[in-house]
Amino acid sequence: MAVEELKKTLVLGHRNPDTDSICSAICYAGFKHQLTGENYEPCRAGNVNPETQYVLDYFKLKAPRLVENVKTQVKDIEIRKTKGVSRGISLKNAWGLMQENNVVTLPCVTEEGLLEGVITIGDITKSYMNLYDSSIISKACTKYANILDTLEGSMVVGDSEAYFDRGKVLIAAANPDLMENYIEKHDLVILGNRYESQLCAIEMEAGCIIVCEGAGVSLTIRKLAQERGCAVITTPYDTYTTARLINQSMPISYFMTKENIIEFSEEDYLDDIREIMASKRHRDFPILDSDGKYIGMISRRNLLGAKGKSIILVDHNEKSQAVEGMESADIREIIDHHRLGTVETMSPVFFRNQPLGCTATIIYQMYQENHMEIDKTTAGLLCSAIISDTLLFRSPTCTPIDKAAGLALAQIAGLDIEKYAIDMFAAGSNLKGKSDGDIFYQDFKRFTVGNSVFGIGQITSLNAVELKDLRTRMSAYTEKEREQHEIDMMFFMLTNILTESTDLICTGQGAEQLVANAFHVKDEDVENVSGQTGIVKLPGVVSRKKQLAPQIMMALQ
């Protein structure tokens, strides 16, 4: 899963996305996939506004996935796919897996994939230090199958699936008379091929005897062991080697860490886990998916030089308008039609910025330049973006190239462009039931000029009465937002598409006068609402990007 995520490139518009931002992200992701065959995913950095939702519904599309930040997550880095093991495997097998996979930690997981514990090389080493506890193998509840595997033995009598869970381990080195003094019920006795010793151990009710050096076991001993419930194992190893190896048959469950395991989710951000990892002595840390199931392991080494998410920016190139966490992202491309902003990249990127009315127009050009066919849905989305950004070719940002592209795309999509535009704008300007915040941030952008910070929101409508009703309501909200976010000046455009004019709410010290001077507005077209808030009538002004923002920037400079 993590590898797939690494190969995926996210295509993102700006915060508070408009129709161009959403549609261009969808279409450019499709264009890049068609061109390269690689994995590109369109995303959005904010909520879909009603106008854009109308477009998506019209073409029967779901909104792109919401991505509120692009900070590097665990799933963005290489997760080592160390396979989970069962809690019942022997220390010997665990050690072998560690050597084979060149790891120092093994995760213990259930059949359902849930993490039960972890065992490290250090845990295995400590197990060999229990030299004086002859009962440790039974305390560990060791399966006979593990003993057989460790000793390369054969089960002569008994069930290999049974457990040695009572008694101690001892070596029958003395004669039978002495053996009777230290063999107890349920013990596991390691011995040689002496018939008398085997018989004695069984009669003393040993739980298991291990016959070394590959010696045969007589029928009499087998029969007696069967009757007394004593397991019989043979091994090719000598007594000394058997005694050394048998501790390696214990299950890892007895030694592994089961509580207070430091684990991370694949959704965790590296910034959040880096300090935790640095403060612990562990070499490896388990990673779980969103369902709590084990995926793999990471170590501190994985964090060195970790590459962030691969992203492509469309319809913006300013850090203040970009999704959170841009600093850690790997920006691959920028496709935009706005002024050059402050986005910094770690390496050279493909940057296409043209003075056009819409990003979608640039994407249309790229389809043409690569002689790629545009399907109806893509054409409809690109056309919708152009209609929105150019106010159906009425905006001063609109160029002949935008208009030609919009008309050509409408023809491919089979749209009656005039009727479709009216319906689209009507859907976007339907403000019934919306909160002040919904209206204000439906299309909002923040700008920085030197030490000054200002924001501009905009609502466009065909309904003059609706816009008039918003004047008082949005004036109060604009002032409240300016104070809450400590922004120098805040502006809100109430734009009438039909009359091609804007009533501009201005709030902040000198904001009203700054706009009035910049646009040479007459006194009768300036209305003071209260304190630092006023409304300025701007006939012929409909574009934030080309008309309002540049004039405010020039005035501030």
DOFI-872391 format. One line per 2 residues: their letters; for each residue x, y, z of C-alpha. Coordinates in steps of 0.1 Angstrom, whole numbers, always signed. Example, Ala and Ser with C-alpha at 12.3 -4.5 7.8 and 13.67 -1.06 7.14 Angstrom:
<nodes>
as> +123,-45,+78 ~ +137,-11,+71
</nodes>
This chain:
<nodes>
ma> +0,+0,+0 ~ +28,+25,+9
ve> +45,+18,-24 ~ +13,+26,-43
el> +10,+59,-23 ~ +46,+68,-32
kk> +38,+64,-69 ~ +7,+85,-67
tl> +8,+122,-75 ~ -19,+144,-61
vl> -33,+172,-83 ~ -45,+200,-61
gh> -62,+234,-65 ~ -62,+262,-39
rn> -81,+265,-6 ~ -117,+276,-9
pd> -117,+260,-43 ~ -138,+275,-72
td> -151,+257,-103 ~ -118,+262,-122
si> -98,+248,-93 ~ -119,+216,-90
cs> -124,+210,-127 ~ -88,+217,-137
ai> -76,+193,-110 ~ -99,+165,-123
cy> -90,+172,-160 ~ -53,+176,-155
ag> -50,+144,-135 ~ -68,+126,-164
fk> -46,+143,-189 ~ -14,+133,-171
hq> -25,+97,-166 ~ -35,+94,-203
lt> -2,+109,-213 ~ +22,+90,-190
ge> +2,+60,-178 ~ +12,+69,-142
ny> -11,+73,-112 ~ -25,+108,-107
ep> -53,+116,-83 ~ -74,+148,-84
cr> -80,+163,-49 ~ -95,+194,-34
ag> -82,+216,-6 ~ -116,+228,+6
nv> -154,+224,+4 ~ -171,+223,-30
np> -192,+254,-36 ~ -228,+252,-50
et> -218,+263,-85 ~ -191,+236,-87
qy> -215,+210,-72 ~ -240,+218,-100
vl> -212,+211,-126 ~ -203,+178,-109
dy> -239,+167,-107 ~ -245,+177,-143
fk> -217,+154,-155 ~ -225,+127,-128
lk> -191,+130,-111 ~ -182,+127,-74
ap> -162,+155,-58 ~ -125,+148,-56
rl> -111,+136,-22 ~ -106,+163,+4
ve> -69,+168,+13 ~ -66,+194,+41
nv> -28,+191,+43 ~ +1,+174,+25
kt> +25,+169,+54 ~ +46,+138,+50
qv> +29,+108,+65 ~ +42,+73,+75
kd> +25,+59,+44 ~ +46,+82,+22
ie> +79,+67,+32 ~ +93,+32,+26
ir> +77,+7,+51 ~ +97,-25,+54
kt> +73,-54,+48 ~ +87,-76,+76
kg> +62,-105,+77 ~ +43,-111,+109
vs> +48,-144,+127 ~ +27,-165,+150
rg> +31,-163,+187 ~ +38,-200,+188
is> +69,-202,+166 ~ +102,-212,+184
lk> +130,-189,+193 ~ +152,-209,+169
na> +128,-201,+140 ~ +125,-165,+150
wg> +163,-162,+151 ~ +165,-178,+116
lm> +140,-154,+102 ~ +159,-124,+116
qe> +191,-136,+100 ~ +174,-144,+67
nn> +157,-110,+65 ~ +185,-90,+81
vv> +162,-76,+108 ~ +164,-73,+146
tl> +127,-72,+153 ~ +98,-95,+144
pc> +62,-86,+148 ~ +38,-112,+163
vt> +4,-111,+147 ~ -29,-130,+149
ee> -45,-148,+120 ~ -66,-116,+115
gl> -35,-95,+111 ~ -37,-78,+145
le> -5,-70,+163 ~ +0,-91,+195
gv> +36,-82,+204 ~ +72,-78,+191
it> +103,-99,+198 ~ +138,-86,+193
ig> +173,-101,+191 ~ +178,-87,+226
di> +148,-107,+239 ~ +162,-139,+224
tk> +196,-132,+239 ~ +180,-128,+273
sy> +163,-161,+270 ~ +197,-179,+270
mn> +205,-162,+304 ~ +179,-182,+323
ly> +205,-209,+330 ~ +193,-219,+364
ds> +155,-222,+358 ~ +150,-258,+347
si> +113,-253,+345 ~ +113,-224,+320
is> +104,-246,+290 ~ +72,-258,+307
ka> +65,-222,+320 ~ +67,-211,+284
ct> +41,-238,+275 ~ +63,-252,+247
ky> +47,-273,+220 ~ +62,-307,+213
an> +63,-298,+176 ~ +87,-270,+184
il> +110,-294,+203 ~ +109,-318,+173
dt> +118,-290,+149 ~ +146,-276,+171
le> +161,-311,+177 ~ +154,-324,+142
gs> +137,-352,+161 ~ +110,-378,+156
mv> +79,-384,+177 ~ +80,-421,+186
vg> +52,-419,+212 ~ +28,-390,+218
ds> +11,-361,+200 ~ +33,-335,+184
ea> +5,-309,+188 ~ +5,-314,+226
yf> +23,-290,+250 ~ +50,-296,+276
dr> +35,-273,+302 ~ +44,-290,+335
gk> +77,-302,+350 ~ +113,-294,+346
vl> +140,-305,+322 ~ +169,-327,+333
ia> +196,-350,+320 ~ +197,-386,+332
aa> +234,-390,+336 ~ +233,-411,+368
np> +223,-448,+372 ~ +186,-456,+378
dl> +190,-458,+416 ~ +200,-421,+417
me> +176,-411,+390 ~ +147,-420,+413
ny> +158,-392,+436 ~ +154,-363,+413
ie> +129,-373,+385 ~ +95,-361,+393
kh> +61,-364,+377 ~ +57,-346,+344
dl> +95,-339,+339 ~ +112,-340,+306
vi> +142,-363,+307 ~ +171,-362,+283
lg> +190,-395,+282 ~ +209,-420,+260
nr> +201,-455,+248 ~ +203,-472,+282
ye> +171,-493,+286 ~ +173,-491,+324
sq> +173,-453,+324 ~ +144,-451,+299
lc> +124,-476,+320 ~ +132,-457,+352
ai> +121,-423,+338 ~ +88,-438,+325
em> +81,-455,+358 ~ +88,-422,+377
ea> +60,-407,+356 ~ +81,-384,+334
gc> +60,-364,+309 ~ +85,-369,+281
ii> +119,-387,+274 ~ +142,-376,+247
vc> +165,-404,+235 ~ +198,-389,+220
eg> +223,-399,+193 ~ +196,-415,+171
ag> +193,-445,+194 ~ +164,-469,+188
vs> +135,-473,+212 ~ +124,-508,+220
lt> +88,-520,+216 ~ +86,-526,+253
ir> +96,-490,+261 ~ +72,-477,+235
kl> +43,-498,+248 ~ +50,-488,+284
aq> +53,-451,+275 ~ +20,-453,+257
er> +4,-469,+287 ~ +18,-443,+311
gc> +12,-412,+289 ~ +48,-405,+285
av> +59,-389,+252 ~ +90,-403,+235
it> +112,-383,+211 ~ +144,-394,+194
tp> +171,-369,+182 ~ +203,-374,+163
yd> +221,-349,+186 ~ +242,-360,+216
ty> +231,-352,+251 ~ +251,-320,+255
tt> +239,-305,+222 ~ +203,-315,+229
ar> +205,-298,+263 ~ +219,-266,+246
li> +193,-266,+219 ~ +162,-274,+237
nq> +157,-239,+251 ~ +155,-226,+215
sm> +123,-246,+212 ~ +104,-222,+235
pi> +77,-201,+218 ~ +84,-164,+213
sy> +51,-156,+231 ~ +69,-161,+265
fm> +96,-136,+258 ~ +81,-110,+234
tk> +69,-76,+245 ~ +31,-76,+247
en> +23,-43,+265 ~ +32,-6,+260
ii> +43,-14,+224 ~ +52,+18,+206
ef> +33,+16,+173 ~ +23,+41,+147
se> -5,+44,+122 ~ +2,+48,+85
ed> -18,+80,+87 ~ +5,+96,+113
yl> +26,+126,+103 ~ +64,+123,+105
dd> +66,+156,+124 ~ +45,+140,+151
ir> +64,+107,+155 ~ +100,+119,+149
ei> +106,+130,+185 ~ +90,+98,+199
ma> +112,+76,+178 ~ +143,+96,+188
sk> +136,+93,+225 ~ +133,+55,+224
rh> +160,+29,+222 ~ +140,+6,+199
rd> +154,+0,+164 ~ +121,-7,+147
fp> +85,+4,+152 ~ +54,-15,+139
il> +30,+3,+115 ~ -8,-3,+115
ds> -34,+5,+89 ~ -66,+24,+96
dg> -83,-9,+107 ~ -55,-15,+133
ky> -40,-43,+113 ~ -2,-48,+110
ig> +14,-35,+78 ~ +52,-34,+83
mi> +80,-18,+102 ~ +99,+14,+101
sr> +131,+25,+117 ~ +147,+59,+124
rn> +168,+54,+92 ~ +136,+55,+72
ll> +130,+91,+82 ~ +164,+103,+68
ga> +158,+119,+35 ~ +121,+110,+35
kg> +104,+124,+4 ~ +71,+141,+9
ks> +39,+136,-12 ~ +42,+142,-49
ii> +18,+170,-59 ~ +9,+192,-88
lv> -6,+226,-82 ~ -33,+240,-104
dh> -49,+274,-104 ~ -26,+289,-78
ne> +11,+293,-70 ~ +10,+312,-37
ks> +18,+296,-4 ~ -10,+315,+14
qa> -35,+299,-9 ~ -20,+264,-9
ve> -30,+235,+12 ~ -13,+232,+46
gm> +21,+214,+48 ~ +35,+225,+14
es> +69,+228,+29 ~ +73,+190,+31
ad> +57,+182,-2 ~ +75,+173,-34
ir> +60,+198,-59 ~ +63,+184,-95
ei> +44,+209,-116 ~ +25,+242,-114
id> -2,+251,-139 ~ -16,+285,-133
hh> -29,+318,-147 ~ -24,+341,-117
rl> +5,+364,-107 ~ +37,+348,-95
gt> +35,+341,-58 ~ +57,+326,-30
ve> +56,+288,-35 ~ +92,+275,-31
tm> +102,+241,-45 ~ +130,+217,-35
sp> +141,+212,-72 ~ +132,+226,-106
vf> +97,+219,-117 ~ +76,+222,-148
fr> +59,+256,-144 ~ +34,+268,-170
nq> +19,+302,-163 ~ +0,+321,-189
pl> -20,+354,-188 ~ -53,+338,-196
gc> -87,+340,-180 ~ -87,+304,-167
ta> -64,+275,-159 ~ -87,+252,-179
ti> -78,+271,-210 ~ -42,+261,-205
iy> -51,+224,-200 ~ -72,+226,-232
qm> -41,+239,-250 ~ -20,+210,-237
yq> -46,+185,-250 ~ -43,+201,-284
en> -5,+203,-283 ~ -2,+166,-276
hm> -29,+157,-302 ~ -50,+140,-275
ei> -88,+136,-279 ~ -110,+152,-254
dk> -140,+132,-243 ~ -174,+149,-236
tt> -171,+149,-198 ~ -137,+164,-198
ag> -148,+190,-224 ~ -178,+198,-202
ll> -157,+203,-171 ~ -131,+225,-189
cs> -159,+245,-205 ~ -176,+250,-171
ai> -143,+263,-156 ~ -139,+288,-183
is> -175,+300,-180 ~ -170,+304,-143
dt> -137,+322,-143 ~ -146,+345,-172
ll> -183,+351,-162 ~ -192,+337,-197
fr> -166,+359,-214 ~ -177,+391,-196
sp> -147,+394,-173 ~ -118,+416,-183
tc> -96,+386,-176 ~ -111,+368,-206
tp> -90,+367,-237 ~ -99,+357,-272
id> -81,+324,-265 ~ -104,+317,-235
ka> -135,+324,-256 ~ -124,+303,-285
ag> -115,+274,-261 ~ -149,+277,-243
la> -169,+276,-275 ~ -149,+247,-289
la> -153,+227,-256 ~ -191,+235,-254
qi> -195,+220,-289 ~ -176,+188,-279
ag> -196,+185,-247 ~ -229,+192,-266
ld> -238,+222,-243 ~ -260,+252,-251
ie> -234,+274,-235 ~ -257,+304,-228
ky> -285,+283,-212 ~ -259,+261,-193
ai> -241,+292,-180 ~ -273,+308,-166
dm> -283,+276,-148 ~ -247,+272,-135
fa> -246,+308,-122 ~ -281,+305,-107
ag> -270,+274,-88 ~ -240,+292,-75
sn> -259,+323,-64 ~ -286,+305,-46
lk> -278,+316,-10 ~ -309,+303,+8
gk> -301,+286,+40 ~ -264,+295,+39
sd> -245,+309,+69 ~ -224,+341,+67
gd> -193,+319,+68 ~ -205,+297,+39
if> -211,+328,+18 ~ -179,+346,+28
yq> -155,+317,+23 ~ -172,+303,-8
df> -146,+321,-29 ~ -119,+337,-7
kr> -82,+344,-12 ~ -56,+360,+10
ft> -28,+382,-3 ~ +5,+396,+12
vg> +22,+428,+0 ~ +53,+437,+20
ns> +41,+438,+56 ~ +5,+442,+47
vf> -20,+413,+46 ~ -54,+416,+31
gi> -81,+391,+20 ~ -108,+393,-7
gq> -139,+372,-8 ~ -164,+373,-37
it> -200,+362,-44 ~ -214,+365,-79
sl> -252,+365,-86 ~ -278,+372,-112
na> -302,+384,-85 ~ -298,+421,-77
ve> -323,+419,-48 ~ -304,+390,-32
lk> -271,+410,-34 ~ -287,+441,-19
dl> -300,+421,+10 ~ -265,+408,+17
rt> -249,+443,+21 ~ -256,+448,+58
rm> -253,+412,+68 ~ -219,+406,+51
sa> -205,+440,+62 ~ -208,+429,+99
yt> -193,+395,+92 ~ -164,+409,+71
ek> -154,+432,+100 ~ -157,+403,+125
er> -135,+380,+104 ~ -109,+408,+99
eq> -106,+413,+137 ~ -106,+376,+145
he> -78,+367,+120 ~ -59,+400,+127
id> -58,+409,+90 ~ -50,+445,+80
mm> -78,+448,+55 ~ -107,+426,+44
ff> -128,+431,+13 ~ -159,+413,+0
ml> -172,+416,-35 ~ -209,+415,-42
tn> -208,+411,-79 ~ -238,+413,-102
il> -231,+393,-134 ~ -259,+410,-154
te> -249,+446,-147 ~ -212,+437,-146
st> -207,+457,-114 ~ -196,+452,-78
dl> -205,+466,-45 ~ -173,+462,-25
ic> -174,+459,+13 ~ -142,+474,+27
tg> -131,+470,+63 ~ -99,+479,+81
qg> -80,+511,+88 ~ -81,+532,+56
ae> -95,+503,+34 ~ -125,+523,+21
ql> -104,+553,+12 ~ -77,+533,-4
va> -102,+516,-28 ~ -119,+549,-35
na> -86,+566,-44 ~ -74,+536,-65
fh> -105,+536,-86 ~ -112,+573,-86
vk> -146,+568,-71 ~ -170,+597,-65
de> -180,+606,-30 ~ -217,+596,-37
dv> -205,+561,-46 ~ -190,+556,-12
en> -212,+546,+18 ~ -198,+544,+53
vs> -215,+516,+72 ~ -199,+518,+106
gq> -165,+527,+120 ~ -138,+512,+97
tg> -163,+495,+74 ~ -178,+510,+42
iv> -192,+500,+8 ~ -178,+513,-25
kl> -197,+510,-58 ~ -174,+498,-86
pg> -192,+498,-120 ~ -174,+476,-146
vv> -154,+457,-119 ~ -161,+420,-118
sr> -127,+403,-115 ~ -108,+400,-83
kk> -77,+387,-101 ~ -73,+413,-128
ql> -92,+444,-116 ~ -94,+445,-78
ap> -64,+427,-63 ~ -38,+445,-86
qi> -52,+479,-78 ~ -51,+473,-41
mm> -16,+460,-43 ~ -4,+490,-63
al> -21,+513,-38 ~ -4,+496,-8
q> +30,+497,-25
</nodes>
